[in-house]
Amino acid sequence: MSLPEPEPNRYAKPTGRYLFYIWHTMDVPFEQHPNPSTVIITPQFDHLHIYGREMQEEPDEVREGISFGEFFSTACPEGELGTVRTEELTYISREEFSAAYARGWEQKGD
């Protein structure tokens, strides 16, 4: 039986493993100025639930402790490719990932 998922990413191939982590940025200033010509804007999220599909990397791009994936959330429902430290994530089942997709990436109710 096929489970609902976002369309395949045309730039990367999935490994078949699914990811979950929580992003919390409330303790990071919204706007930072490390030097006069640079401004860093950090979106503010309080425990944003992020779901992902782990993606294959070229052997020369693999970094120890870093996972490459396509990540989805209520802040970015269309998904984006990126990396996350492996220690910050949890591997989840395809069923959990599909259920999150069906909920519109909303946090699971209690």
N, C-alpha and C positions, 0 to 999 in steps of 0.2 A: 504494500500500500504506500502510495506517495504522500509525503507530508508537505504542507504548504511552506514555502520558503521564498525569500526575495529572488529576483532574477539572478542568474549567474553573473559574476563580475567578468567583464571582458578583458581586464588587464592582469588578472591573477587566477591561479587554479587552486581550488580548495584541497586541503589535506584530508577532509572528512572528520576533522575534530572541531568541536564547538566550544566557545569561550564565554565567560561571564566575569565582569568586575564592576566595582563601584567607584565612580569618580567623584571626589569631594574637593571643591576648590574654594570653599567659603573662607579659608584662612590665607588665601593668596589675594593680594591687592588687585582690584579690577584693572587699574592702569599703572604701569611701571615705566620709569624713564632711566634706563641704565646709563645713558649718555644723552647729550643734548639733541642728537639727530635720530634717536630711536625711541619708539613707544611700543610697549608690549601690552596688549589687551588680553585679559584672561576672562572668559565667560564664567559667571558665578553659578555653581551648581552645588546643591546640598544633597549628596548621596545619589547621584544620577546612575541609574542602572544601565549598563552597557553590555550588549550581547554581540558575539562575534563568530565569524568563521575563520579558522586558522587557514592561512594561505601558504603555498609552497614558495620557497625562496631559492634563488640561485646559490650554489654552494659557496661562492666567494662573498655572498652577502649575509650569510648566517652569522649571528652574534650570540655568544653564550648569554643565557638569561633573558633574552629578548624574543618575544613572539610577534610575528608579522600576521596581520589579519585584516579582515573587512569588518568594521564595527558599526553597530546600529543602536540607536537610542531614540527617545522622544525628542531630543535636541537635534538629531541627525537621522531621521527615519529612512532616508534614501541610502544611507551607508557611506562609509569612507574607508580607504585603506590607511593603515597606520601600524604603529608598534606599541607594545606595552611590556613592562617588565613581567616576566613569567611569575615572579613571586607575588604579584598583585592580582593574578587571575585564578579562576577555578575552571576546570574543564566540566562541561555539562553535556547532557545527551542531545541527540538530534531532536528528540521529542520536546525537550525543554526549550530548545531554540525555536522550534516551530510554534510552540504555544505562545512564546513571547512575540513572535511575528504576528500571530493571529490577534493578540491583544494590542497591537500597534506599538509595541515595545514598552508598554506601560508596566509598572512594577506589579508583581503578582499580589493579589489581594490576600489579606490575612484571614 
